[in-house]
Every structure is written in C-alpha cells, then in structure tokens.
Amino acid sequence: MRRVIVQAYQSDHALEMVFSSLRWFFLILSVIVFLINYIDNPVELHLILFSALVVFGCIYMGLSDFCLYKAPESSKAYLIMTKGGPFFDFVSFFALIALTGGIYSPLTPIAYLIILHVSVYWRLVGAMTFSLLFMLGFTILFMVQGYFIMSFDYITYLTQLVFLLLVGLLGGIVVSRERYHFSEKNTFENLANKDHLTNLDNHRSFQEQLRVTKDKDTPFYLVFADIDGFKKINDQYGHVVGDIVLKKVAKVLRINIPEDIGSVFRYGGEEFAILIYTDEQRYVEELLANLKEKISEEVHYCNEGKFTVTMSFGCKRNSNEEEPIKLIDEADKLLYQAKRQGKNRVVYELLDLIKS
C-alpha cells in the first residue's frame, strides 16, 4: 500500500492507475446501491437505463485501461483517455445519482473525488470550474425531483452546494500547491543530476544508477569511453569548439544506445560512462563497434576547417562479488589500456579481447 501511495505521489501515470481502480470499485458499489433501491421501488425504465449506463461504463473503462497500460504516455490516445476521464466521470455521475436516490444518493461523495482528479491537470481553475458545474447539476436535479424550498430537502441541497464549493476551492489550492512544489522538486533534482553541457546524466547520477543496478543483481556491462586527443582539440581550436565536440559526441552516444538497453553518463571532462543491461557479450561487442564507427564518422567544423575524432573504450562485465568502486577501477584500467595500445579501440576484460 505504501509503495502505491509513493508511486502515485511521484507519477501522474501511477495516479491515473489509482483513479482507474476507483472507477471499477465505484461501478461495483453502484450496482449494489441500485439493486437495493430497485428492490424497494422496481421501475423497469430505471433498470434499462442503469444497465445501459453500466455497459457504457465498462466499455469506456476497458478502453481507458488499455490506453493506460499499453499506449505510450505521450500518445494522443493516452492523453485523450486520461485527461478526458473527468468529463466522462462528470456525465456518468449525474446519470448514476439520478437513478440511485438523487441528492440523497449515497454515491454523491464521488463528486469530491472527481473535482480532485480535475485539479491534478487543471489546478485551481479546473477544480473551481467543475465545482460550479456540479453545483449547477445538483440544482437542476433538485428542481427536477420536485423538492420544496422550505423543507429539510432544501437544507440538504444547500449543504451539498457548500461542500462542493469548499472542496473545489480548498482542494484546488492544496493540489495546486503540491503540484507546484513537486514540479520545483523535480527541477532541482534535474539540476543536480544533469550535465548541462551535454544534457546527459552526470557523475552523481551515474554513481546512484550503478548502485541501483548492482542491487538488482542483474547482468550488465560497465563501459568507460574517452575522446582521444581531446586536450589537443582544446589547445588547437579553443574550448568553445571543444564544448561543441563534447555535445556532438554525447548526442551520438545517446542516439545509438537504446534507453531500454543502456544508459549514458558524462563521467567528467571528455570521459563518458555507459551501463549496458545485457549478459550477451556478442551484442556488447557489436554495439561498441558501432559506437566507435559512428564517433569517427562524425565531422566537426571550426574556423580552421573540419576534423574528426576517435574514441577509446574500456568494457568490464559486472561480477556480483565486486564492489562498485572495484568495478569502476577495473573498467578505468581497461580504458587506459586501450589508450596505451594505440587509441581508437575497445578493450574488454584484461587478458581477453582487444577490438581495433
């Protein structure tokens, strides 16, 4: 339970999964409430309308869950089904309470959850807008059901309006503040974990990711990569050109290493660290050979003309017995062995393969 709460706090996707589960829960609860009312007052038209509402709800929620679990978060279908959810909930809510007791329906508190859901995406403005829409809907329902103004029903109606207004106002403010602070926190974390020249994760992020990957006890390779002769580039062409080279090399690494296969970090200076999440050495060999080729093919321009650079790699397979610091040291030694052997090459385990 605690894990679910933490994930919902940190991710809109996880929060949508919570709201999706709540929809199914309230659908079941609605069926129970309706059947109890139907037994006391069997109206066939109500049964037909409620059955149609349940079928429509199941179809919609099924499609919503499919998009939620299968579609990419950036896809149009995902955005429509998640952000459009509160509008579906709003319409379904009034159809539901009209069939389960009107303003006295035990399902009326669902309105508060819908308002909070809206505030996740549209903050205070969205929460207040939906509060006013709910107030309008309750007013229409009150009038259609024929309640008298001078009655206890009127007090119940007014109380619900007040609560809807308060939930929209206070809930919107609280959620808006929380979202602002969460966004601010993410910004600071990004500043702490990103290298702003290359837009890669930085040394600090690498150390944390290495620790997490080691703890998972899954196979991976650690690769250190260094631009050959980078000091000469800075001395000959200037640091501005050197920075451009770093950015272009980082881009080549990022593009050619799939996110589900590996992570790229700027370790420091002209040195990069790569984690490759696989146990297949042949795949690693092909990947690094391709990287080496792509780096050497990239053309860099400056006032004096154009030039290319090469890169050396040291690759160490993870051993569960090794501490992270030991693994880093071994990979670093392999990198400098590649440098000593002529650069522009990949060196694997000591006394193992050397790829030129």
ROFIKOL-554357 format. One line per 3 residues: number of its first residue (from 1); for each residue z negated, y negated, x of C-alpha. Coordinates in steps of 0.1 Angstrom, whole numbers. Example, Ala and Ser with C-alpha at 12.3 -4.5 7.8 and 13.67 -1.06 7.14 Angstrom:
REM residues 2
1) -78 45 123 ~ -71 11 137
***
This chain:
REM residues 356
1) 0 0 0 ~ -9 -24 28 ~ 24 -17 45
4) 43 -25 13 ~ 24 -58 10 ~ 31 -68 46
7) 68 -59 43 ~ 71 -79 10 ~ 55 -109 27
10) 78 -107 57 ~ 111 -99 39 ~ 129 -111 8
13) 146 -77 6 ~ 113 -59 5 ~ 100 -83 -21
16) 131 -76 -42 ~ 123 -39 -40 ~ 88 -46 -54
19) 103 -66 -83 ~ 128 -38 -89 ~ 100 -12 -91
22) 81 -35 -115 ~ 111 -37 -138 ~ 111 1 -142
25) 74 1 -147 ~ 76 -25 -175 ~ 106 -7 -191
28) 84 24 -195 ~ 55 2 -207 ~ 78 -15 -232
31) 89 18 -246 ~ 53 28 -252 ~ 44 -5 -268
34) 75 -5 -290 ~ 68 31 -302 ~ 32 22 -311
37) 45 -8 -332 ~ 73 13 -347 ~ 48 39 -359
40) 28 12 -377 ~ 59 -6 -390 ~ 91 16 -389
43) 121 -7 -391 ~ 153 11 -384 ~ 172 -21 -372
46) 144 -27 -347 ~ 148 8 -333 ~ 186 4 -329
49) 182 -30 -312 ~ 155 -17 -289 ~ 175 14 -280
52) 205 -8 -271 ~ 182 -30 -250 ~ 168 0 -231
55) 203 14 -224 ~ 215 -20 -212 ~ 184 -24 -191
58) 188 10 -174 ~ 225 2 -166 ~ 216 -32 -152
61) 186 -20 -132 ~ 206 10 -119 ~ 234 -13 -106
64) 208 -37 -92 ~ 191 -9 -73 ~ 224 4 -60
67) 232 -30 -46 ~ 196 -34 -33 ~ 197 -2 -13
70) 233 2 -4 ~ 250 -32 -2 ~ 247 -54 28
73) 222 -83 23 ~ 250 -108 30 ~ 274 -93 5
76) 284 -111 -27 ~ 273 -82 -49 ~ 238 -81 -33
79) 234 -119 -38 ~ 246 -118 -74 ~ 223 -89 -84
82) 192 -102 -67 ~ 194 -139 -74 ~ 208 -132 -109
85) 179 -109 -116 ~ 156 -135 -131 ~ 183 -147 -156
88) 186 -111 -168 ~ 148 -108 -170 ~ 146 -140 -190
91) 171 -129 -217 ~ 156 -94 -218 ~ 121 -107 -220
94) 127 -126 -253 ~ 146 -97 -268 ~ 117 -75 -259
97) 88 -95 -272 ~ 107 -103 -304 ~ 107 -65 -310
100) 71 -59 -299 ~ 50 -84 -317 ~ 64 -119 -310
103) 39 -143 -295 ~ 12 -116 -299 ~ 32 -91 -278
106) 11 -75 -251 ~ 41 -79 -228 ~ 40 -118 -228
109) 24 -120 -193 ~ 57 -106 -179 ~ 69 -142 -182
112) 45 -153 -154 ~ 60 -127 -130 ~ 95 -139 -138
115) 85 -175 -131 ~ 70 -164 -97 ~ 102 -144 -90
118) 123 -175 -96 ~ 101 -197 -73 ~ 109 -173 -44
121) 146 -186 -44 ~ 144 -220 -61 ~ 109 -231 -52
124) 90 -256 -74 ~ 121 -269 -92 ~ 132 -234 -102
127) 97 -225 -114 ~ 93 -256 -135 ~ 128 -252 -150
130) 120 -216 -161 ~ 86 -226 -174 ~ 102 -252 -196
133) 128 -226 -207 ~ 101 -202 -216 ~ 82 -229 -235
136) 114 -236 -255 ~ 119 -199 -261 ~ 83 -194 -273
139) 87 -225 -296 ~ 118 -210 -312 ~ 101 -177 -316
142) 71 -193 -331 ~ 92 -211 -357 ~ 115 -181 -365
145) 84 -159 -371 ~ 72 -184 -397 ~ 38 -192 -383
148) 19 -222 -398 ~ 10 -251 -376 ~ -25 -254 -390
151) -36 -218 -381 ~ -50 -197 -353 ~ -14 -186 -345
154) -7 -222 -335 ~ -37 -222 -311 ~ -23 -190 -296
157) 11 -206 -293 ~ -2 -238 -276 ~ -24 -217 -252
160) 7 -198 -241 ~ 26 -230 -235 ~ -2 -244 -214
163) -4 -213 -193 ~ 34 -212 -188 ~ 33 -248 -177
166) 4 -242 -153 ~ 20 -211 -138 ~ 53 -229 -132
169) 36 -259 -116 ~ 8 -242 -96 ~ 28 -211 -88
172) 58 -231 -78 ~ 37 -252 -55 ~ 19 -223 -39
175) 50 -202 -34 ~ 69 -233 -21 ~ 42 -240 5
178) 41 -203 15 ~ 78 -202 20 ~ 78 -234 40
181) 51 -221 63 ~ 68 -187 66 ~ 101 -205 75
184) 82 -226 100 ~ 66 -195 115 ~ 100 -178 118
187) 114 -209 136 ~ 85 -208 161 ~ 90 -171 167
190) 127 -176 172 ~ 119 -204 197 ~ 95 -181 215
193) 118 -150 216 ~ 153 -165 221 ~ 171 -177 252
196) 187 -209 240 ~ 215 -209 266 ~ 229 -175 257
199) 213 -170 223 ~ 202 -136 234 ~ 166 -124 230
202) 146 -134 261 ~ 124 -117 287 ~ 94 -119 264
205) 113 -102 236 ~ 126 -76 259 ~ 91 -66 271
208) 80 -62 234 ~ 111 -43 224 ~ 107 -19 254
211) 71 -12 244 ~ 80 -6 208 ~ 109 17 218
214) 87 37 242 ~ 60 41 215 ~ 86 56 191
217) 92 84 216 ~ 130 83 210 ~ 155 88 238
220) 171 57 253 ~ 186 43 285 ~ 174 11 302
223) 202 -9 319 ~ 199 -39 342 ~ 231 -59 347
226) 236 -87 372 ~ 266 -111 376 ~ 280 -106 412
229) 280 -137 434 ~ 266 -160 408 ~ 249 -182 433
232) 283 -189 449 ~ 297 -198 415 ~ 269 -224 410
235) 273 -238 445 ~ 311 -239 443 ~ 317 -250 407
238) 284 -265 397 ~ 256 -255 373 ~ 275 -266 342
241) 302 -241 349 ~ 275 -215 358 ~ 259 -220 324
244) 293 -215 307 ~ 298 -183 326 ~ 264 -171 315
247) 272 -178 279 ~ 306 -161 280 ~ 292 -130 297
250) 263 -128 272 ~ 289 -130 244 ~ 310 -102 259
253) 278 -80 262 ~ 267 -88 226 ~ 302 -82 211
256) 307 -48 229 ~ 273 -33 222 ~ 269 -24 185
259) 235 -35 171 ~ 227 0 159 ~ 233 14 194
262) 217 -11 217 ~ 200 -44 223 ~ 209 -71 249
265) 184 -95 265 ~ 186 -122 291 ~ 161 -110 316
268) 162 -140 338 ~ 187 -161 359 ~ 220 -142 359
271) 203 -108 351 ~ 205 -91 318 ~ 186 -61 303
274) 202 -36 279 ~ 185 -9 258 ~ 209 18 247
277) 194 40 220 ~ 210 74 227 ~ 205 106 246
280) 242 111 254 ~ 249 102 290 ~ 287 105 284
283) 285 78 257 ~ 265 56 280 ~ 290 61 308
286) 319 51 286 ~ 300 21 272 ~ 291 7 305
289) 325 13 320 ~ 340 -6 291 ~ 315 -34 296
292) 323 -36 333 ~ 360 -38 325 ~ 356 -64 298
295) 335 -86 320 ~ 360 -85 348 ~ 389 -93 324
298) 372 -125 311 ~ 388 -156 325 ~ 367 -186 333
301) 381 -221 337 ~ 369 -251 357 ~ 384 -283 372
304) 394 -264 403 ~ 413 -238 383 ~ 403 -204 369
307) 384 -174 381 ~ 369 -141 370 ~ 335 -125 377
310) 323 -89 381 ~ 291 -73 372 ~ 269 -46 387
313) 248 -22 366 ~ 217 0 372 ~ 211 26 345
316) 179 46 341 ~ 172 72 314 ~ 138 69 298
319) 112 95 308 ~ 83 99 284 ~ 59 103 313
322) 69 69 328 ~ 51 37 320 ~ 73 7 310
325) 67 -11 343 ~ 77 20 363 ~ 109 24 342
328) 118 -13 348 ~ 112 -9 386 ~ 135 22 387
331) 163 5 368 ~ 160 -25 390 ~ 163 -4 422
334) 194 12 408 ~ 209 -22 401 ~ 203 -34 437
337) 217 -1 450 ~ 249 -10 431 ~ 248 -43 448
340) 244 -28 483 ~ 272 -3 477 ~ 298 -30 471
343) 290 -45 436 ~ 312 -42 405 ~ 299 -7 398
346) 274 13 377 ~ 247 33 395 ~ 228 58 374
349) 198 79 385 ~ 190 80 422 ~ 210 108 439
352) 230 110 407 ~ 263 95 395 ~ 279 64 410
355) 307 48 390 ~ 330 24 407
***
